[in-house]
Amino acid sequence: MPTVLSPYKDKILNALQYQGQRNDCGPFTTATVINAMRGLSLDAIQLSDEMDKPVWRGIIYVVRRIPDWATFPWGMVDVFRSYGLHARWRLFSATKYLKEYLPQGKVLMPIIGEWRPSSWAHVMSLVAWDDDQGWGFANTQHNHHNIDWHANEEFMRQWKAMGHLLVEIDNA
């Protein structure tokens, strides 16, 4: 099977912001995707500071992140929606879903991680799938605008550890 690409691969990779040593993959991925989809130039550090503050959405008080530590998937969805993007998050997504919808215009952001020996989680924008190279991401942990490839076995283990958690945007 040839490499499967997101139709937004180039836009997302071009808009990719480097998080450096910050623990801010959620805000940096969110800013990257909004900039790619909306042609904006949001600053991810400013967005991180904004996301640190809970907001009221009608009668619901939305805690989007724990400052300087963790971003909740619903926090990313809240920001995407505030920029007019139809976003949602869910657990227990299927691998087949990623492969099927990647080329069809959904922006897919799986959350991967581990619980042992130390716990961590990371979110990235999925931009490619290849039988040989595995899963290709726009990764805010790297200071380049190239696809960051993750072997299938490693990705599947780390995604399973996070309950197949997925943030997605319908055809932007």
C-alpha positions as CSV (number, residue, x, y, z in Angstrom):
1,M,0.0,0.0,0.0
2,P,1.4,3.4,-0.9
3,T,1.8,6.1,1.7
4,V,-1.5,7.6,2.8
5,L,-1.3,11.4,3.4
6,S,-3.6,14.0,5.0
7,P,-4.7,16.6,2.5
8,Y,-3.6,19.1,5.2
9,K,-0.1,17.6,5.6
10,D,1.8,20.5,4.0
11,K,-0.3,23.2,5.7
12,I,0.1,21.6,9.1
13,L,3.9,21.0,8.7
14,N,4.4,24.5,7.5
15,A,2.5,26.0,10.5
16,L,4.3,23.7,13.0
17,Q,5.5,25.5,16.1
18,Y,8.3,24.1,18.2
19,Q,7.5,23.8,21.9
20,G,11.2,23.5,23.1
21,Q,11.5,22.3,26.7
22,R,8.0,23.5,27.5
23,N,5.4,20.9,28.6
24,D,2.8,22.4,26.2
25,C,2.2,19.9,23.4
26,G,-1.6,20.5,23.6
27,P,-1.5,24.3,23.1
28,F,1.3,24.1,20.6
29,T,-0.6,21.4,18.5
30,T,-3.8,23.4,18.9
31,A,-2.1,26.6,17.6
32,T,-0.4,24.8,14.8
33,V,-3.7,23.3,13.6
34,I,-5.7,26.5,13.9
35,N,-3.0,28.4,12.0
36,A,-2.9,25.8,9.3
37,M,-6.7,25.6,8.9
38,R,-7.6,29.3,9.4
39,G,-4.5,31.0,7.9
40,L,-3.8,32.7,11.2
41,S,-0.6,33.2,13.2
42,L,-1.6,32.4,16.7
43,D,1.3,32.4,19.1
44,A,1.4,29.0,21.0
45,I,2.9,30.5,24.1
46,Q,0.1,33.0,24.4
47,L,-2.5,30.3,23.7
48,S,-1.0,28.2,26.4
49,D,-1.4,31.1,28.9
50,E,-5.0,31.6,27.8
51,M,-5.8,27.9,28.1
52,D,-4.4,27.9,31.7
53,K,-7.5,29.9,32.6
54,P,-10.9,28.1,32.9
55,V,-13.8,29.6,31.0
56,W,-17.5,29.6,31.2
57,R,-19.4,28.0,28.3
58,G,-23.0,28.7,29.2
59,I,-23.5,27.0,32.5
60,I,-20.5,24.8,32.1
61,Y,-17.1,25.7,33.7
62,V,-14.5,24.3,31.4
63,V,-11.0,23.6,32.8
64,R,-8.9,23.3,29.7
65,R,-5.6,22.5,31.2
66,I,-3.6,22.2,34.4
67,P,-1.1,25.1,34.1
68,D,2.4,24.2,32.8
69,W,1.6,20.5,33.0
70,A,-1.3,18.9,31.1
71,T,-3.9,19.9,28.6
72,F,-7.2,18.1,28.6
73,P,-8.6,16.9,25.2
74,W,-11.8,18.8,25.8
75,G,-9.7,21.9,26.4
76,M,-8.3,21.5,22.8
77,V,-11.8,21.0,21.5
78,D,-13.0,24.1,23.3
79,V,-10.3,26.2,21.6
80,F,-10.9,24.7,18.2
81,R,-14.6,25.4,18.4
82,S,-13.9,29.0,19.4
83,Y,-12.2,29.3,16.0
84,G,-15.1,27.8,14.2
85,L,-13.7,24.3,13.7
86,H,-16.0,21.4,14.3
87,A,-14.0,19.4,16.8
88,R,-14.6,16.6,19.2
89,W,-12.7,14.1,21.4
90,R,-13.3,10.5,22.3
91,L,-11.9,7.4,23.8
92,F,-11.6,3.9,22.2
93,S,-11.0,5.0,18.6
94,A,-10.1,2.3,16.2
95,T,-6.9,2.1,14.2
96,K,-9.0,1.4,11.1
97,Y,-10.7,4.8,11.7
98,L,-7.3,6.6,11.6
99,K,-6.4,4.9,8.3
100,E,-9.8,5.5,6.7
101,Y,-10.3,9.1,7.6
102,L,-6.7,10.4,7.4
103,P,-6.9,11.0,3.6
104,Q,-10.5,12.2,3.8
105,G,-9.9,15.6,5.3
106,K,-10.3,15.0,9.1
107,V,-7.5,16.4,11.2
108,L,-6.6,13.6,13.6
109,M,-4.7,14.1,16.8
110,P,-4.1,10.9,18.7
111,I,-2.9,11.1,22.3
112,I,-0.1,8.7,23.1
113,G,1.8,8.0,26.3
114,E,2.9,5.6,29.0
115,W,2.1,4.9,32.7
116,R,5.4,3.2,33.6
117,P,8.1,3.6,34.5
118,S,7.0,7.3,34.6
119,S,3.8,8.7,33.3
120,W,3.6,11.0,30.3
121,A,1.3,11.8,27.5
122,H,1.8,13.6,24.2
123,V,-0.5,14.8,21.4
124,M,0.5,15.3,17.7
125,S,-1.2,15.9,14.4
126,L,-1.3,12.7,12.3
127,V,-0.3,13.6,8.7
128,A,0.8,10.2,7.2
129,W,0.6,6.4,7.3
130,D,3.0,4.1,5.6
131,D,3.2,0.3,5.8
132,D,7.0,0.4,6.2
133,Q,7.6,3.7,8.1
134,G,4.5,3.6,10.4
135,W,2.7,6.7,11.5
136,G,3.8,10.1,10.5
137,F,3.2,13.2,12.6
138,A,3.7,16.9,12.8
139,N,5.4,16.8,16.2
140,T,5.9,20.0,18.2
141,Q,8.8,18.4,20.1
142,H,11.0,18.8,17.0
143,N,12.5,22.0,15.7
144,H,11.8,21.1,12.0
145,H,8.9,21.0,9.6
146,N,9.3,17.4,8.5
147,I,7.2,14.3,9.1
148,D,8.2,12.6,12.4
149,W,7.8,8.8,11.9
150,H,6.8,6.4,14.6
151,A,7.0,2.7,14.2
152,N,3.6,1.0,14.1
153,E,4.3,-1.2,17.2
154,E,5.5,1.7,19.3
155,F,2.6,3.9,18.3
156,M,0.0,1.2,18.9
157,R,1.4,0.4,22.4
158,Q,1.5,4.1,23.4
159,W,-1.9,4.9,22.0
160,K,-3.5,1.9,23.7
161,A,-2.0,3.0,27.0
162,M,-4.0,6.2,26.6
163,G,-7.2,4.4,25.8
164,H,-7.1,5.2,22.1
165,L,-7.8,8.8,22.9
166,L,-8.4,11.0,19.9
167,V,-9.0,14.7,19.2
168,E,-10.4,15.3,15.8
169,I,-11.6,18.0,13.5
170,D,-14.1,17.3,10.8
171,N,-13.4,18.4,7.3
172,A,-12.1,21.9,7.9
